[in-house]
Amino acid sequence: MLSISSEDDPPQSPSVDEEHKDMLNHHMVLFSGRRYSSFVKHSVKMPPVVDRFGDELNKAINEKWKYLHQLEAGALSLDKSFQDEERFINLFATGSNNDIITLNVGGTIMTTRRATLLAVEDSMLAQQFDDTKWTEQGCDNVRVKEWTPVQVAEWATTVEGMQEDVSNLFIKNEINGSELLALDRDGLKDIGVKRVGTICLLLEEIGVLKEKVNKDIVTLIEYSPYCFGNILDFLRAKHLCSLGLCREPPRHSVCEHKRDMFETVVRYYFPGESSTLFLGP
């Protein structure tokens, strides 16, 4: 039955087992930017009882004191929630989309941030997605929007059959990567490209760039989605912990019949002592 709370009987915060609070905090930070503790009613420190006046005046003063302290506790709770939400926004609403990585794990698509995969330094997984290796996988293809006019001009010189003076037009008009992708036939004419053949060639090559920008770079992980998914969940929580958004995550429990497979995957990506983060000592 659905029960509706009244003002005299306000809804209580749900009770959560201590062992599950870290995981709950992790998911609440991801989806709301707030922790479980933000929703728990804060205890109000009661002010000292005033008894120096008459009974009625003492009662009135004590009630006012109690009300003011409740307001103060509420304001502090709201301030803490606002701080948590500000940190959440700064964390998830900033940064480059180039750091969002799509993984094909045994046929299951998973998406995460590169910082999550780099959470355990010197691991095989971190090395696979460090700056050098990630660039080699083709990440630069999606950075066209960040090109400077000089880089746009350099791109123009690589187009087969392009006249040399065309690249100078991009520098002269200060065309950056985002503007390059937005150029159409009229735009190319406005920056000084006159030959019909050159315009057609540029439009074709700009179309190729757009396809690269819109195409997701998917990295194949040929392991069990269940095993790698558990590793990824742990790394997400560990990354949030490094940012001060949750406590050190506990080790994940794994189905007994998949434990051997899980240990194999962990020891491959996290050789040596780093495997103890997942498997224990």
URURBEL-V22503 format. One record per pair of residues at least 12 apart in sequence whose ideal C-beta (glycine too) atoms are under 8 Angstrom apart, sorted by sequence separation. I is the first residue (numbers start at 1). J is the second residue. D is the distance in whole Angstrom. If there is no record, write none. Layout:
# URURBEL-V22503
i = {I | I}
j = {J | J}
d = {D | D}
This chain:
# URURBEL-V22503
i = {24 | 25 | 50 | 100 | 101 | 117 | 118 | 237 | 266 | 49 | 100 | 101 | 154 | 266 | 99 | 100 | 153 | 156 | 185 | 188 | 21 | 47 | 50 | 99 | 114 | 153 | 188 | 234 | 99 | 101 | 175 | 262 | 263 | 153 | 234 | 47 | 95 | 152 | 153 | 173 | 185 | 234 | 47 | 152 | 172 | 173 | 183 | 184 | 233 | 16 | 46 | 114 | 172 | 47 | 149 | 150 | 170 | 44 | 47 | 149 | 169 | 230 | 46 | 152 | 169 | 183 | 45 | 149 | 152 | 169 | 230 | 44 | 149 | 152 | 155 | 181 | 13 | 44 | 149 | 151 | 180 | 251 | 252 | 13 | 149 | 166 | 227 | 251 | 13 | 45 | 101 | 148 | 152 | 181 | 251 | 12 | 44 | 147 | 148 | 180 | 181 | 226 | 251 | 43 | 147 | 42 | 146 | 227 | 145 | 163 | 166 | 181 | 226 | 230 | 144 | 145 | 147 | 42 | 143 | 224 | 227 | 231 | 42 | 163 | 227 | 231 | 144 | 145 | 162 | 166 | 226 | 144 | 224 | 228 | 224 | 227 | 231 | 38 | 162 | 227 | 238 | 161 | 162 | 98 | 224 | 38 | 159 | 223 | 38 | 159 | 234 | 98 | 234 | 97 | 98 | 223 | 38 | 156 | 159 | 34 | 231 | 35 | 34 | 96 | 33 | 34 | 33 | 33 | 34 | 155 | 33 | 32 | 33 | 29 | 33 | 144 | 144 | 145 | 144 | 142 | 141 | 142 | 141 | 142 | 141 | 142 | 141 | 139 | 138 | 137 | 137 | 125 | 109 | 102 | 104 | 102 | 103 | 104 | 106 | 110 | 120 | 101 | 102 | 103 | 104 | 105 | 106 | 116 | 119 | 102 | 103 | 104 | 106 | 108 | 101 | 103 | 105 | 106 | 107 | 110 | 117 | 120 | 105 | 106 | 110 | 116 | 119 | 105 | 112 | 116 | 119 | 108 | 106 | 110 | 105 | 112 | 116 | 119 | 105 | 112 | 115 | 103 | 113 | 124 | 125 | 124 | 125 | 123 | 124 | 123 | 124 | 123 | 120 | 123 | 91 | 122 | 91 | 120 | 87 | 87 | 88 | 120 | 87 | 30 | 26 | 30 | 35 | 26 | 29 | 35 | 23 | 26 | 22 | 29 | 29 | 25 | 26 | 25 | 25 | 26 | 22 | 22 | 22 | 23 | 22 | 23 | 22 | 19}
j = {36 | 37 | 62 | 112 | 113 | 129 | 130 | 249 | 278 | 62 | 113 | 114 | 167 | 279 | 113 | 114 | 167 | 170 | 199 | 202 | 36 | 62 | 65 | 114 | 129 | 168 | 203 | 249 | 115 | 117 | 191 | 278 | 279 | 170 | 251 | 65 | 113 | 170 | 171 | 191 | 203 | 252 | 66 | 171 | 191 | 192 | 202 | 203 | 252 | 36 | 66 | 134 | 192 | 68 | 170 | 171 | 191 | 66 | 69 | 171 | 191 | 252 | 69 | 175 | 192 | 206 | 69 | 173 | 176 | 193 | 254 | 69 | 174 | 177 | 180 | 206 | 39 | 70 | 175 | 177 | 206 | 277 | 278 | 40 | 176 | 193 | 254 | 278 | 41 | 73 | 129 | 176 | 180 | 209 | 279 | 41 | 73 | 176 | 177 | 209 | 210 | 255 | 280 | 73 | 177 | 73 | 177 | 258 | 177 | 195 | 198 | 213 | 258 | 262 | 177 | 178 | 180 | 76 | 177 | 258 | 261 | 265 | 77 | 198 | 262 | 266 | 180 | 181 | 198 | 202 | 262 | 181 | 261 | 265 | 262 | 265 | 269 | 77 | 201 | 266 | 277 | 201 | 202 | 139 | 265 | 80 | 201 | 265 | 81 | 202 | 277 | 142 | 278 | 142 | 143 | 268 | 84 | 202 | 205 | 81 | 278 | 84 | 84 | 146 | 84 | 85 | 85 | 87 | 88 | 209 | 88 | 88 | 89 | 88 | 92 | 209 | 212 | 213 | 213 | 212 | 212 | 213 | 213 | 215 | 215 | 217 | 217 | 217 | 217 | 217 | 219 | 231 | 218 | 216 | 218 | 217 | 218 | 219 | 221 | 225 | 235 | 217 | 218 | 219 | 220 | 221 | 222 | 232 | 235 | 219 | 220 | 221 | 223 | 225 | 219 | 221 | 223 | 224 | 225 | 228 | 235 | 238 | 224 | 225 | 229 | 235 | 238 | 225 | 232 | 236 | 239 | 229 | 228 | 232 | 228 | 235 | 239 | 242 | 229 | 236 | 239 | 228 | 239 | 268 | 269 | 269 | 270 | 269 | 270 | 270 | 271 | 271 | 270 | 274 | 243 | 274 | 245 | 274 | 243 | 244 | 245 | 277 | 245 | 236 | 236 | 240 | 245 | 237 | 240 | 246 | 237 | 240 | 237 | 245 | 246 | 245 | 246 | 246 | 247 | 249 | 246 | 247 | 248 | 249 | 249 | 250 | 250 | 250}
d = {5 | 8 | 6 | 8 | 7 | 5 | 7 | 4 | 5 | 6 | 6 | 5 | 7 | 6 | 5 | 8 | 4 | 6 | 6 | 6 | 6 | 8 | 7 | 4 | 5 | 7 | 7 | 6 | 7 | 7 | 7 | 8 | 6 | 5 | 7 | 4 | 8 | 5 | 5 | 4 | 7 | 6 | 7 | 8 | 8 | 7 | 8 | 7 | 7 | 6 | 7 | 7 | 7 | 8 | 6 | 7 | 7 | 8 | 5 | 5 | 5 | 5 | 7 | 5 | 5 | 6 | 7 | 8 | 7 | 6 | 6 | 6 | 5 | 6 | 8 | 7 | 6 | 5 | 6 | 7 | 7 | 7 | 7 | 5 | 6 | 6 | 8 | 6 | 6 | 8 | 7 | 6 | 5 | 6 | 8 | 8 | 5 | 6 | 8 | 7 | 6 | 8 | 6 | 8 | 3 | 5 | 6 | 7 | 5 | 8 | 6 | 7 | 6 | 7 | 5 | 5 | 7 | 7 | 8 | 7 | 6 | 7 | 5 | 6 | 5 | 7 | 7 | 7 | 7 | 8 | 8 | 6 | 6 | 6 | 8 | 4 | 7 | 7 | 7 | 8 | 8 | 6 | 8 | 6 | 7 | 7 | 7 | 5 | 5 | 7 | 7 | 6 | 6 | 8 | 6 | 8 | 6 | 8 | 5 | 6 | 7 | 6 | 5 | 8 | 6 | 6 | 5 | 8 | 7 | 8 | 3 | 8 | 7 | 7 | 8 | 5 | 7 | 7 | 5 | 7 | 4 | 6 | 8 | 8 | 8 | 7 | 7 | 7 | 6 | 7 | 7 | 8 | 8 | 5 | 5 | 7 | 7 | 7 | 7 | 8 | 7 | 8 | 5 | 5 | 5 | 4 | 7 | 7 | 5 | 7 | 8 | 7 | 6 | 4 | 7 | 5 | 7 | 6 | 7 | 8 | 7 | 7 | 8 | 5 | 7 | 5 | 5 | 5 | 6 | 5 | 5 | 8 | 8 | 6 | 5 | 8 | 5 | 7 | 7 | 7 | 6 | 8 | 8 | 7 | 4 | 5 | 7 | 6 | 7 | 5 | 7 | 8 | 6 | 5 | 6 | 7 | 7 | 5 | 8 | 8 | 8 | 7 | 7 | 8 | 7 | 8 | 8 | 5 | 6 | 7 | 8 | 6 | 7 | 5 | 6 | 8 | 5 | 5 | 7 | 7 | 6 | 5 | 8 | 8 | 6 | 8 | 6 | 7}
